[in-house]
Structure formats: C-alpha cells, structure tokens
Amino acid sequence: MPIEDDDRPRKKVTHEIGQDLSLLSLEELTERVALLKTEIARLEEAATKKRASRDAANSFFKS
C-alpha cells in the first residue's frame, strides 16, 4: 500500500539566515515568516526581562 504524502511525518521547519529562497514554495515561505515572527517575539521578551533585571540591579546598587 503506497504511503500518502499526508501520512508522512513533516520535516520540522527551520530557517538558515541568508539561504537561497528561490527553491521554497509560497507555503514554505509563509511558514518561515511565521517561525521567524515567533522567534522575534521570544527574543524581544527575553531582552525585556534582562533589561528589567539589569535596571533593578542598577537601581539597587545606586541607592
């Protein structure tokens, strides 16, 4: 019995900065944009937490 495309496990979407995008489908590009937007939000949240921690330490040691 042949395996249907939908039954195959999907390869995890990854993105390499600077890679050739001409070989990707519109769906793949859309998935990568969503992946990168999620990662940007995660990075911004981590930066905000670190900034708050740094500001709290600076405030404590200035007192």
PDBQT receptor file of N, H, CA, C and O in Angstrom, charges set to zero:
ATOM      1  N   MET A   1       0.841  -1.169   0.000  1.00  0.00    +0.000 N 
ATOM      2  CA  MET A   1       0.000   0.000   0.000  1.00  0.00    +0.000 C 
ATOM      3  C   MET A   1       0.897   1.247   0.000  1.00  0.00    +0.000 C 
ATOM      4  O   MET A   1       1.736   1.396   0.888  1.00  0.00    +0.000 OA
ATOM      5  N   PRO A   2       0.732   2.131  -0.971  1.00  0.00    +0.000 N 
ATOM      6  CA  PRO A   2       1.595   3.318  -1.038  1.00  0.00    +0.000 C 
ATOM      7  C   PRO A   2       1.299   4.292   0.099  1.00  0.00    +0.000 C 
ATOM      8  O   PRO A   2       0.162   4.426   0.553  1.00  0.00    +0.000 OA
ATOM      9  N   ILE A   3       2.337   4.951   0.533  1.00  0.00    +0.000 N 
ATOM     10  H   ILE A   3       3.260   4.842   0.165  1.00  0.00    +0.000 HD
ATOM     11  CA  ILE A   3       2.188   5.945   1.601  1.00  0.00    +0.000 C 
ATOM     12  C   ILE A   3       1.740   7.258   0.983  1.00  0.00    +0.000 C 
ATOM     13  O   ILE A   3       2.349   7.756   0.037  1.00  0.00    +0.000 OA
ATOM     14  N   GLU A   4       0.677   7.807   1.526  1.00  0.00    +0.000 N 
ATOM     15  H   GLU A   4       0.182   7.403   2.296  1.00  0.00    +0.000 HD
ATOM     16  CA  GLU A   4       0.179   9.111   1.084  1.00  0.00    +0.000 C 
ATOM     17  C   GLU A   4       1.103  10.205   1.603  1.00  0.00    +0.000 C 
ATOM     18  O   GLU A   4       1.716  10.041   2.657  1.00  0.00    +0.000 OA
ATOM     19  N   ASP A   5       1.212  11.315   0.883  1.00  0.00    +0.000 N 
ATOM     20  H   ASP A   5       0.714  11.448   0.026  1.00  0.00    +0.000 HD
ATOM     21  CA  ASP A   5       2.042  12.430   1.324  1.00  0.00    +0.000 C 
ATOM     22  C   ASP A   5       1.613  12.944   2.690  1.00  0.00    +0.000 C 
ATOM     23  O   ASP A   5       2.451  13.338   3.500  1.00  0.00    +0.000 OA
ATOM     24  N   ASP A   6       0.300  12.941   2.947  1.00  0.00    +0.000 N 
ATOM     25  H   ASP A   6      -0.381  12.621   2.289  1.00  0.00    +0.000 HD
ATOM     26  CA  ASP A   6      -0.206  13.457   4.215  1.00  0.00    +0.000 C 
ATOM     27  C   ASP A   6       0.133  12.545   5.393  1.00  0.00    +0.000 C 
ATOM     28  O   ASP A   6       0.107  12.987   6.542  1.00  0.00    +0.000 OA
ATOM     29  N   ASP A   7       0.453  11.276   5.120  1.00  0.00    +0.000 N 
ATOM     30  H   ASP A   7       0.474  10.917   4.186  1.00  0.00    +0.000 HD
ATOM     31  CA  ASP A   7       0.768  10.325   6.176  1.00  0.00    +0.000 C 
ATOM     32  C   ASP A   7       2.233  10.373   6.591  1.00  0.00    +0.000 C 
ATOM     33  O   ASP A   7       2.596   9.870   7.655  1.00  0.00    +0.000 OA
ATOM     34  N   ARG A   8       3.062  10.967   5.768  1.00  0.00    +0.000 N 
ATOM     35  H   ARG A   8       2.767  11.375   4.904  1.00  0.00    +0.000 HD
ATOM     36  CA  ARG A   8       4.484  11.051   6.084  1.00  0.00    +0.000 C 
ATOM     37  C   ARG A   8       4.718  12.110   7.143  1.00  0.00    +0.000 C 
ATOM     38  O   ARG A   8       4.067  13.155   7.143  1.00  0.00    +0.000 OA
ATOM     39  N   PRO A   9       5.653  11.839   8.048  1.00  0.00    +0.000 N 
ATOM     40  CA  PRO A   9       5.964  12.875   9.037  1.00  0.00    +0.000 C 
ATOM     41  C   PRO A   9       6.547  14.103   8.345  1.00  0.00    +0.000 C 
ATOM     42  O   PRO A   9       7.380  13.983   7.447  1.00  0.00    +0.000 OA
ATOM     43  N   ARG A  10       6.108  15.269   8.765  1.00  0.00    +0.000 N 
ATOM     44  H   ARG A  10       5.432  15.366   9.495  1.00  0.00    +0.000 HD
ATOM     45  CA  ARG A  10       6.599  16.507   8.150  1.00  0.00    +0.000 C 
ATOM     46  C   ARG A  10       7.940  16.872   8.756  1.00  0.00    +0.000 C 
ATOM     47  O   ARG A  10       8.163  16.732   9.958  1.00  0.00    +0.000 OA
ATOM     48  N   LYS A  11       8.819  17.338   7.898  1.00  0.00    +0.000 N 
ATOM     49  H   LYS A  11       8.638  17.452   6.921  1.00  0.00    +0.000 HD
ATOM     50  CA  LYS A  11      10.117  17.803   8.360  1.00  0.00    +0.000 C 
ATOM     51  C   LYS A  11       9.914  19.102   9.128  1.00  0.00    +0.000 C 
ATOM     52  O   LYS A  11       9.143  19.963   8.705  1.00  0.00    +0.000 OA
ATOM     53  N   LYS A  12      10.601  19.242  10.248  1.00  0.00    +0.000 N 
ATOM     54  H   LYS A  12      11.227  18.542  10.591  1.00  0.00    +0.000 HD
ATOM     55  CA  LYS A  12      10.476  20.450  11.064  1.00  0.00    +0.000 C 
ATOM     56  C   LYS A  12      10.955  21.653  10.253  1.00  0.00    +0.000 C 
ATOM     57  O   LYS A  12      12.000  21.607   9.603  1.00  0.00    +0.000 OA
ATOM     58  N   VAL A  13      10.174  22.722  10.304  1.00  0.00    +0.000 N 
ATOM     59  H   VAL A  13       9.326  22.759  10.832  1.00  0.00    +0.000 HD
ATOM     60  CA  VAL A  13      10.521  23.928   9.578  1.00  0.00    +0.000 C 
ATOM     61  C   VAL A  13      11.703  24.590  10.277  1.00  0.00    +0.000 C 
ATOM     62  O   VAL A  13      11.659  24.869  11.475  1.00  0.00    +0.000 OA
ATOM     63  N   THR A  14      12.746  24.834   9.513  1.00  0.00    +0.000 N 
ATOM     64  H   THR A  14      12.781  24.608   8.539  1.00  0.00    +0.000 HD
ATOM     65  CA  THR A  14      13.903  25.559  10.030  1.00  0.00    +0.000 C 
ATOM     66  C   THR A  14      14.278  26.610   9.005  1.00  0.00    +0.000 C 
ATOM     67  O   THR A  14      13.866  26.547   7.846  1.00  0.00    +0.000 OA
ATOM     68  N   HIS A  15      15.050  27.559   9.440  1.00  0.00    +0.000 N 
ATOM     69  H   HIS A  15      15.385  27.610  10.381  1.00  0.00    +0.000 HD
ATOM     70  CA  HIS A  15      15.487  28.591   8.512  1.00  0.00    +0.000 C 
ATOM     71  C   HIS A  15      16.932  28.944   8.799  1.00  0.00    +0.000 C 
ATOM     72  O   HIS A  15      17.332  29.106   9.952  1.00  0.00    +0.000 OA
ATOM     73  N   GLU A  16      17.694  29.060   7.752  1.00  0.00    +0.000 N 
ATOM     74  H   GLU A  16      17.369  28.929   6.816  1.00  0.00    +0.000 HD
ATOM     75  CA  GLU A  16      19.082  29.473   7.865  1.00  0.00    +0.000 C 
ATOM     76  C   GLU A  16      19.179  30.874   7.277  1.00  0.00    +0.000 C 
ATOM     77  O   GLU A  16      18.777  31.105   6.137  1.00  0.00    +0.000 OA
ATOM     78  N   ILE A  17      19.707  31.797   8.050  1.00  0.00    +0.000 N 
ATOM     79  H   ILE A  17      20.033  31.609   8.977  1.00  0.00    +0.000 HD
ATOM     80  CA  ILE A  17      19.841  33.175   7.600  1.00  0.00    +0.000 C 
ATOM     81  C   ILE A  17      20.696  33.204   6.327  1.00  0.00    +0.000 C 
ATOM     82  O   ILE A  17      21.784  32.629   6.280  1.00  0.00    +0.000 OA
ATOM     83  N   GLY A  18      20.188  33.874   5.317  1.00  0.00    +0.000 N 
ATOM     84  H   GLY A  18      19.304  34.341   5.355  1.00  0.00    +0.000 HD
ATOM     85  CA  GLY A  18      20.924  34.037   4.062  1.00  0.00    +0.000 C 
ATOM     86  C   GLY A  18      20.764  32.901   3.065  1.00  0.00    +0.000 C 
ATOM     87  O   GLY A  18      21.373  32.936   1.996  1.00  0.00    +0.000 OA
ATOM     88  N   GLN A  19      19.960  31.892   3.388  1.00  0.00    +0.000 N 
ATOM     89  H   GLN A  19      19.465  31.864   4.256  1.00  0.00    +0.000 HD
ATOM     90  CA  GLN A  19      19.816  30.775   2.463  1.00  0.00    +0.000 C 
ATOM     91  C   GLN A  19      19.047  31.185   1.208  1.00  0.00    +0.000 C 
ATOM     92  O   GLN A  19      18.302  32.165   1.217  1.00  0.00    +0.000 OA
ATOM     93  N   ASP A  20      19.235  30.429   0.140  1.00  0.00    +0.000 N 
ATOM     94  H   ASP A  20      19.840  29.633   0.133  1.00  0.00    +0.000 HD
ATOM     95  CA  ASP A  20      18.566  30.686  -1.133  1.00  0.00    +0.000 C 
ATOM     96  C   ASP A  20      17.073  30.423  -0.967  1.00  0.00    +0.000 C 
ATOM     97  O   ASP A  20      16.666  29.315  -0.617  1.00  0.00    +0.000 OA
ATOM     98  N   LEU A  21      16.270  31.435  -1.218  1.00  0.00    +0.000 N 
ATOM     99  H   LEU A  21      16.601  32.335  -1.502  1.00  0.00    +0.000 HD
ATOM    100  CA  LEU A  21      14.820  31.309  -1.044  1.00  0.00    +0.000 C 
ATOM    101  C   LEU A  21      14.101  30.921  -2.336  1.00  0.00    +0.000 C 
ATOM    102  O   LEU A  21      12.905  30.628  -2.314  1.00  0.00    +0.000 OA
ATOM    103  N   SER A  22      14.801  30.917  -3.430  1.00  0.00    +0.000 N 
ATOM    104  H   SER A  22      15.772  31.154  -3.447  1.00  0.00    +0.000 HD
ATOM    105  CA  SER A  22      14.153  30.662  -4.720  1.00  0.00    +0.000 C 
ATOM    106  C   SER A  22      13.607  29.247  -4.845  1.00  0.00    +0.000 C 
ATOM    107  O   SER A  22      12.725  28.998  -5.667  1.00  0.00    +0.000 OA
ATOM    108  N   LEU A  23      14.112  28.325  -4.051  1.00  0.00    +0.000 N 
ATOM    109  H   LEU A  23      14.829  28.527  -3.384  1.00  0.00    +0.000 HD
ATOM    110  CA  LEU A  23      13.654  26.943  -4.141  1.00  0.00    +0.000 C 
ATOM    111  C   LEU A  23      12.466  26.641  -3.234  1.00  0.00    +0.000 C 
ATOM    112  O   LEU A  23      11.928  25.534  -3.265  1.00  0.00    +0.000 OA
ATOM    113  N   LEU A  24      12.054  27.618  -2.426  1.00  0.00    +0.000 N 
ATOM    114  H   LEU A  24      12.491  28.517  -2.400  1.00  0.00    +0.000 HD
ATOM    115  CA  LEU A  24      10.953  27.408  -1.486  1.00  0.00    +0.000 C 
ATOM    116  C   LEU A  24       9.613  27.786  -2.110  1.00  0.00    +0.000 C 
ATOM    117  O   LEU A  24       9.514  28.724  -2.900  1.00  0.00    +0.000 OA
ATOM    118  N   SER A  25       8.591  27.031  -1.733  1.00  0.00    +0.000 N 
ATOM    119  H   SER A  25       8.672  26.268  -1.091  1.00  0.00    +0.000 HD
ATOM    120  CA  SER A  25       7.240  27.335  -2.203  1.00  0.00    +0.000 C 
ATOM    121  C   SER A  25       6.672  28.506  -1.393  1.00  0.00    +0.000 C 
ATOM    122  O   SER A  25       7.235  28.901  -0.372  1.00  0.00    +0.000 OA
ATOM    123  N   LEU A  26       5.565  29.045  -1.861  1.00  0.00    +0.000 N 
ATOM    124  H   LEU A  26       5.108  28.725  -2.691  1.00  0.00    +0.000 HD
ATOM    125  CA  LEU A  26       4.895  30.118  -1.143  1.00  0.00    +0.000 C 
ATOM    126  C   LEU A  26       4.494  29.648   0.259  1.00  0.00    +0.000 C 
ATOM    127  O   LEU A  26       4.619  30.401   1.224  1.00  0.00    +0.000 OA
ATOM    128  N   GLU A  27       4.016  28.419   0.370  1.00  0.00    +0.000 N 
ATOM    129  H   GLU A  27       3.914  27.807  -0.414  1.00  0.00    +0.000 HD
ATOM    130  CA  GLU A  27       3.635  27.863   1.674  1.00  0.00    +0.000 C 
ATOM    131  C   GLU A  27       4.848  27.786   2.596  1.00  0.00    +0.000 C 
ATOM    132  O   GLU A  27       4.759  28.138   3.772  1.00  0.00    +0.000 OA
ATOM    133  N   GLU A  28       5.966  27.334   2.073  1.00  0.00    +0.000 N 
ATOM    134  H   GLU A  28       6.038  27.048   1.118  1.00  0.00    +0.000 HD
ATOM    135  CA  GLU A  28       7.180  27.239   2.883  1.00  0.00    +0.000 C 
ATOM    136  C   GLU A  28       7.652  28.624   3.325  1.00  0.00    +0.000 C 
ATOM    137  O   GLU A  28       8.076  28.797   4.468  1.00  0.00    +0.000 OA
ATOM    138  N   LEU A  29       7.582  29.594   2.442  1.00  0.00    +0.000 N 
ATOM    139  H   LEU A  29       7.237  29.453   1.514  1.00  0.00    +0.000 HD
ATOM    140  CA  LEU A  29       7.970  30.959   2.801  1.00  0.00    +0.000 C 
ATOM    141  C   LEU A  29       7.065  31.503   3.906  1.00  0.00    +0.000 C 
ATOM    142  O   LEU A  29       7.541  32.131   4.852  1.00  0.00    +0.000 OA
ATOM    143  N   THR A  30       5.766  31.261   3.784  1.00  0.00    +0.000 N 
ATOM    144  H   THR A  30       5.380  30.751   3.016  1.00  0.00    +0.000 HD
ATOM    145  CA  THR A  30       4.808  31.715   4.786  1.00  0.00    +0.000 C 
ATOM    146  C   THR A  30       5.090  31.065   6.141  1.00  0.00    +0.000 C 
ATOM    147  O   THR A  30       5.030  31.729   7.176  1.00  0.00    +0.000 OA
ATOM    148  N   GLU A  31       5.397  29.770   6.132  1.00  0.00    +0.000 N 
ATOM    149  H   GLU A  31       5.447  29.230   5.292  1.00  0.00    +0.000 HD
ATOM    150  CA  GLU A  31       5.729  29.065   7.369  1.00  0.00    +0.000 C 
ATOM    151  C   GLU A  31       6.984  29.657   8.006  1.00  0.00    +0.000 C 
ATOM    152  O   GLU A  31       7.054  29.809   9.226  1.00  0.00    +0.000 OA
ATOM    153  N   ARG A  32       7.952  29.985   7.195  1.00  0.00    +0.000 N 
ATOM    154  H   ARG A  32       7.895  29.862   6.204  1.00  0.00    +0.000 HD
ATOM    155  CA  ARG A  32       9.201  30.549   7.721  1.00  0.00    +0.000 C 
ATOM    156  C   ARG A  32       8.984  31.937   8.299  1.00  0.00    +0.000 C 
ATOM    157  O   ARG A  32       9.572  32.285   9.323  1.00  0.00    +0.000 OA
ATOM    158  N   VAL A  33       8.144  32.729   7.649  1.00  0.00    +0.000 N 
ATOM    159  H   VAL A  33       7.666  32.446   6.817  1.00  0.00    +0.000 HD
ATOM    160  CA  VAL A  33       7.836  34.064   8.175  1.00  0.00    +0.000 C 
ATOM    161  C   VAL A  33       7.192  33.915   9.554  1.00  0.00    +0.000 C 
ATOM    162  O   VAL A  33       7.556  34.629  10.488  1.00  0.00    +0.000 OA
ATOM    163  N   ALA A  34       6.241  32.994   9.684  1.00  0.00    +0.000 N 
ATOM    164  H   ALA A  34       5.945  32.414   8.925  1.00  0.00    +0.000 HD
ATOM    165  CA  ALA A  34       5.580  32.764  10.975  1.00  0.00    +0.000 C 
ATOM    166  C   ALA A  34       6.591  32.285  12.014  1.00  0.00    +0.000 C 
ATOM    167  O   ALA A  34       6.561  32.736  13.159  1.00  0.00    +0.000 OA
ATOM    168  N   LEU A  35       7.471  31.390  11.630  1.00  0.00    +0.000 N 
ATOM    169  H   LEU A  35       7.495  31.024  10.700  1.00  0.00    +0.000 HD
ATOM    170  CA  LEU A  35       8.504  30.881  12.526  1.00  0.00    +0.000 C 
ATOM    171  C   LEU A  35       9.400  32.015  13.019  1.00  0.00    +0.000 C 
ATOM    172  O   LEU A  35       9.690  32.113  14.211  1.00  0.00    +0.000 OA
ATOM    173  N   LEU A  36       9.832  32.864  12.098  1.00  0.00    +0.000 N 
ATOM    174  H   LEU A  36       9.596  32.784  11.130  1.00  0.00    +0.000 HD
ATOM    175  CA  LEU A  36      10.724  33.961  12.455  1.00  0.00    +0.000 C 
ATOM    176  C   LEU A  36      10.017  35.019  13.304  1.00  0.00    +0.000 C 
ATOM    177  O   LEU A  36      10.628  35.589  14.208  1.00  0.00    +0.000 OA
ATOM    178  N   LYS A  37       8.741  35.288  13.026  1.00  0.00    +0.000 N 
ATOM    179  H   LYS A  37       8.245  34.824  12.292  1.00  0.00    +0.000 HD
ATOM    180  CA  LYS A  37       7.991  36.247  13.845  1.00  0.00    +0.000 C 
ATOM    181  C   LYS A  37       7.867  35.732  15.274  1.00  0.00    +0.000 C 
ATOM    182  O   LYS A  37       7.998  36.503  16.224  1.00  0.00    +0.000 OA
ATOM    183  N   THR A  38       7.617  34.438  15.432  1.00  0.00    +0.000 N 
ATOM    184  H   THR A  38       7.511  33.811  14.660  1.00  0.00    +0.000 HD
ATOM    185  CA  THR A  38       7.530  33.837  16.758  1.00  0.00    +0.000 C 
ATOM    186  C   THR A  38       8.870  33.942  17.474  1.00  0.00    +0.000 C 
ATOM    187  O   THR A  38       8.922  34.242  18.666  1.00  0.00    +0.000 OA
ATOM    188  N   GLU A  39       9.940  33.695  16.749  1.00  0.00    +0.000 N 
ATOM    189  H   GLU A  39       9.897  33.452  15.780  1.00  0.00    +0.000 HD
ATOM    190  CA  GLU A  39      11.273  33.777  17.345  1.00  0.00    +0.000 C 
ATOM    191  C   GLU A  39      11.620  35.214  17.729  1.00  0.00    +0.000 C 
ATOM    192  O   GLU A  39      12.231  35.442  18.773  1.00  0.00    +0.000 OA
ATOM    193  N   ILE A  40      11.243  36.173  16.908  1.00  0.00    +0.000 N 
ATOM    194  H   ILE A  40      10.747  35.988  16.059  1.00  0.00    +0.000 HD
ATOM    195  CA  ILE A  40      11.478  37.588  17.229  1.00  0.00    +0.000 C 
ATOM    196  C   ILE A  40      10.743  37.960  18.514  1.00  0.00    +0.000 C 
ATOM    197  O   ILE A  40      11.303  38.637  19.377  1.00  0.00    +0.000 OA
ATOM    198  N   ALA A  41       9.505  37.526  18.643  1.00  0.00    +0.000 N 
ATOM    199  H   ALA A  41       9.050  36.976  17.943  1.00  0.00    +0.000 HD
ATOM    200  CA  ALA A  41       8.730  37.820  19.854  1.00  0.00    +0.000 C 
ATOM    201  C   ALA A  41       9.397  37.196  21.073  1.00  0.00    +0.000 C 
ATOM    202  O   ALA A  41       9.444  37.814  22.136  1.00  0.00    +0.000 OA
ATOM    203  N   ARG A  42       9.909  35.988  20.929  1.00  0.00    +0.000 N 
ATOM    204  H   ARG A  42       9.871  35.486  20.065  1.00  0.00    +0.000 HD
ATOM    205  CA  ARG A  42      10.597  35.311  22.033  1.00  0.00    +0.000 C 
ATOM    206  C   ARG A  42      11.868  36.057  22.423  1.00  0.00    +0.000 C 
ATOM    207  O   ARG A  42      12.159  36.219  23.608  1.00  0.00    +0.000 OA
ATOM    208  N   LEU A  43      12.615  36.504  21.435  1.00  0.00    +0.000 N 
ATOM    209  H   LEU A  43      12.378  36.372  20.472  1.00  0.00    +0.000 HD
ATOM    210  CA  LEU A  43      13.844  37.259  21.694  1.00  0.00    +0.000 C 
ATOM    211  C   LEU A  43      13.545  38.596  22.362  1.00  0.00    +0.000 C 
ATOM    212  O   LEU A  43      14.243  38.997  23.293  1.00  0.00    +0.000 OA
ATOM    213  N   GLU A  44      12.516  39.282  21.891  1.00  0.00    +0.000 N 
ATOM    214  H   GLU A  44      11.949  38.956  21.135  1.00  0.00    +0.000 HD
ATOM    215  CA  GLU A  44      12.143  40.568  22.487  1.00  0.00    +0.000 C 
ATOM    216  C   GLU A  44      11.703  40.393  23.938  1.00  0.00    +0.000 C 
ATOM    217  O   GLU A  44      12.032  41.220  24.789  1.00  0.00    +0.000 OA
ATOM    218  N   GLU A  45      10.965  39.328  24.223  1.00  0.00    +0.000 N 
ATOM    219  H   GLU A  45      10.698  38.657  23.531  1.00  0.00    +0.000 HD
ATOM    220  CA  GLU A  45      10.532  39.058  25.592  1.00  0.00    +0.000 C 
ATOM    221  C   GLU A  45      11.738  38.789  26.495  1.00  0.00    +0.000 C 
ATOM    222  O   GLU A  45      11.797  39.289  27.618  1.00  0.00    +0.000 OA
ATOM    223  N   ALA A  46      12.695  38.003  26.008  1.00  0.00    +0.000 N 
ATOM    224  H   ALA A  46      12.647  37.597  25.096  1.00  0.00    +0.000 HD
ATOM    225  CA  ALA A  46      13.903  37.723  26.791  1.00  0.00    +0.000 C 
ATOM    226  C   ALA A  46      14.697  39.005  27.032  1.00  0.00    +0.000 C 
ATOM    227  O   ALA A  46      15.215  39.215  28.129  1.00  0.00    +0.000 OA
ATOM    228  N   ALA A  47      14.797  39.862  26.016  1.00  0.00    +0.000 N 
ATOM    229  H   ALA A  47      14.376  39.691  25.125  1.00  0.00    +0.000 HD
ATOM    230  CA  ALA A  47      15.522  41.125  26.165  1.00  0.00    +0.000 C 
ATOM    231  C   ALA A  47      14.829  42.026  27.185  1.00  0.00    +0.000 C 
ATOM    232  O   ALA A  47      15.494  42.686  27.983  1.00  0.00    +0.000 OA
ATOM    233  N   THR A  48      13.508  42.056  27.163  1.00  0.00    +0.000 N 
ATOM    234  H   THR A  48      12.968  41.520  26.515  1.00  0.00    +0.000 HD
ATOM    235  CA  THR A  48      12.750  42.867  28.116  1.00  0.00    +0.000 C 
ATOM    236  C   THR A  48      12.998  42.391  29.548  1.00  0.00    +0.000 C 
ATOM    237  O   THR A  48      13.191  43.203  30.453  1.00  0.00    +0.000 OA
ATOM    238  N   LYS A  49      12.991  41.083  29.745  1.00  0.00    +0.000 N 
ATOM    239  H   LYS A  49      12.834  40.423  29.010  1.00  0.00    +0.000 HD
ATOM    240  CA  LYS A  49      13.241  40.525  31.082  1.00  0.00    +0.000 C 
ATOM    241  C   LYS A  49      14.667  40.852  31.546  1.00  0.00    +0.000 C 
ATOM    242  O   LYS A  49      14.875  41.224  32.701  1.00  0.00    +0.000 OA
ATOM    243  N   LYS A  50      15.626  40.714  30.662  1.00  0.00    +0.000 N 
ATOM    244  H   LYS A  50      15.457  40.412  29.724  1.00  0.00    +0.000 HD
ATOM    245  CA  LYS A  50      17.016  41.011  31.032  1.00  0.00    +0.000 C 
ATOM    246  C   LYS A  50      17.184  42.499  31.333  1.00  0.00    +0.000 C 
ATOM    247  O   LYS A  50      17.891  42.873  32.268  1.00  0.00    +0.000 OA
ATOM    248  N   ARG A  51      16.540  43.334  30.546  1.00  0.00    +0.000 N 
ATOM    249  H   ARG A  51      15.965  43.030  29.786  1.00  0.00    +0.000 HD
ATOM    250  CA  ARG A  51      16.613  44.786  30.760  1.00  0.00    +0.000 C 
ATOM    251  C   ARG A  51      16.022  45.143  32.128  1.00  0.00    +0.000 C 
ATOM    252  O   ARG A  51      16.589  45.957  32.857  1.00  0.00    +0.000 OA
ATOM    253  N   ALA A  52      14.885  44.537  32.473  1.00  0.00    +0.000 N 
ATOM    254  H   ALA A  52      14.424  43.876  31.880  1.00  0.00    +0.000 HD
ATOM    255  CA  ALA A  52      14.252  44.798  33.765  1.00  0.00    +0.000 C 
ATOM    256  C   ALA A  52      15.146  44.327  34.905  1.00  0.00    +0.000 C 
ATOM    257  O   ALA A  52      15.260  45.003  35.927  1.00  0.00    +0.000 OA
ATOM    258  N   SER A  53      15.772  43.186  34.734  1.00  0.00    +0.000 N 
ATOM    259  H   SER A  53      15.679  42.637  33.903  1.00  0.00    +0.000 HD
ATOM    260  CA  SER A  53      16.674  42.663  35.754  1.00  0.00    +0.000 C 
ATOM    261  C   SER A  53      17.880  43.585  35.923  1.00  0.00    +0.000 C 
ATOM    262  O   SER A  53      18.290  43.883  37.045  1.00  0.00    +0.000 OA
ATOM    263  N   ARG A  54      18.441  44.030  34.809  1.00  0.00    +0.000 N 
ATOM    264  H   ARG A  54      18.109  43.788  33.897  1.00  0.00    +0.000 HD
ATOM    265  CA  ARG A  54      19.590  44.939  34.848  1.00  0.00    +0.000 C 
ATOM    266  C   ARG A  54      19.209  46.261  35.504  1.00  0.00    +0.000 C 
ATOM    267  O   ARG A  54      19.953  46.786  36.332  1.00  0.00    +0.000 OA
ATOM    268  N   ASP A  55      18.050  46.796  35.132  1.00  0.00    +0.000 N 
ATOM    269  H   ASP A  55      17.446  46.369  34.459  1.00  0.00    +0.000 HD
ATOM    270  CA  ASP A  55      17.595  48.065  35.703  1.00  0.00    +0.000 C 
ATOM    271  C   ASP A  55      17.359  47.937  37.214  1.00  0.00    +0.000 C 
ATOM    272  O   ASP A  55      17.663  48.861  37.968  1.00  0.00    +0.000 OA
ATOM    273  N   ALA A  56      16.825  46.809  37.651  1.00  0.00    +0.000 N 
ATOM    274  H   ALA A  56      16.578  46.058  37.038  1.00  0.00    +0.000 HD
ATOM    275  CA  ALA A  56      16.601  46.585  39.080  1.00  0.00    +0.000 C 
ATOM    276  C   ALA A  56      17.938  46.523  39.818  1.00  0.00    +0.000 C 
ATOM    277  O   ALA A  56      18.075  47.087  40.903  1.00  0.00    +0.000 OA
ATOM    278  N   ALA A  57      18.918  45.844  39.235  1.00  0.00    +0.000 N 
ATOM    279  H   ALA A  57      18.806  45.386  38.353  1.00  0.00    +0.000 HD
ATOM    280  CA  ALA A  57      20.241  45.760  39.862  1.00  0.00    +0.000 C 
ATOM    281  C   ALA A  57      20.891  47.142  39.906  1.00  0.00    +0.000 C 
ATOM    282  O   ALA A  57      21.469  47.518  40.925  1.00  0.00    +0.000 OA
ATOM    283  N   ASN A  58      20.804  47.893  38.823  1.00  0.00    +0.000 N 
ATOM    284  H   ASN A  58      20.334  47.587  37.995  1.00  0.00    +0.000 HD
ATOM    285  CA  ASN A  58      21.378  49.245  38.789  1.00  0.00    +0.000 C 
ATOM    286  C   ASN A  58      20.726  50.121  39.849  1.00  0.00    +0.000 C 
ATOM    287  O   ASN A  58      21.408  50.885  40.531  1.00  0.00    +0.000 OA
ATOM    288  N   SER A  59      19.417  50.014  39.989  1.00  0.00    +0.000 N 
ATOM    289  H   SER A  59      18.862  49.393  39.435  1.00  0.00    +0.000 HD
ATOM    290  CA  SER A  59      18.687  50.803  40.961  1.00  0.00    +0.000 C 
ATOM    291  C   SER A  59      19.112  50.435  42.383  1.00  0.00    +0.000 C 
ATOM    292  O   SER A  59      19.267  51.307  43.238  1.00  0.00    +0.000 OA
ATOM    293  N   PHE A  60      19.296  49.151  42.624  1.00  0.00    +0.000 N 
ATOM    294  H   PHE A  60      19.170  48.442  41.929  1.00  0.00    +0.000 HD
ATOM    295  CA  PHE A  60      19.691  48.680  43.951  1.00  0.00    +0.000 C 
ATOM    296  C   PHE A  60      21.085  49.187  44.328  1.00  0.00    +0.000 C 
ATOM    297  O   PHE A  60      21.301  49.652  45.447  1.00  0.00    +0.000 OA
ATOM    298  N   PHE A  61      22.017  49.096  43.395  1.00  0.00    +0.000 N 
ATOM    299  H   PHE A  61      21.841  48.719  42.486  1.00  0.00    +0.000 HD
ATOM    300  CA  PHE A  61      23.392  49.477  43.700  1.00  0.00    +0.000 C 
ATOM    301  C   PHE A  61      23.625  50.980  43.678  1.00  0.00    +0.000 C 
ATOM    302  O   PHE A  61      24.637  51.445  44.204  1.00  0.00    +0.000 OA
ATOM    303  N   LYS A  62      22.729  51.749  43.091  1.00  0.00    +0.000 N 
ATOM    304  H   LYS A  62      21.907  51.372  42.663  1.00  0.00    +0.000 HD
ATOM    305  CA  LYS A  62      22.845  53.203  43.106  1.00  0.00    +0.000 C 
ATOM    306  C   LYS A  62      22.370  53.781  44.433  1.00  0.00    +0.000 C 
ATOM    307  O   LYS A  62      22.741  54.896  44.799  1.00  0.00    +0.000 OA
ATOM    308  N   SER A  63      21.549  53.021  45.149  1.00  0.00    +0.000 N 
ATOM    309  H   SER A  63      21.248  52.115  44.851  1.00  0.00    +0.000 HD
ATOM    310  CA  SER A  63      20.972  53.504  46.412  1.00  0.00    +0.000 C 
ATOM    311  C   SER A  63      22.010  53.600  47.501  1.00  0.00    +0.000 C 
ATOM    312  O   SER A  63      21.691  53.989  48.624  1.00  0.00    +0.000 OA
TER     313      SER A  63
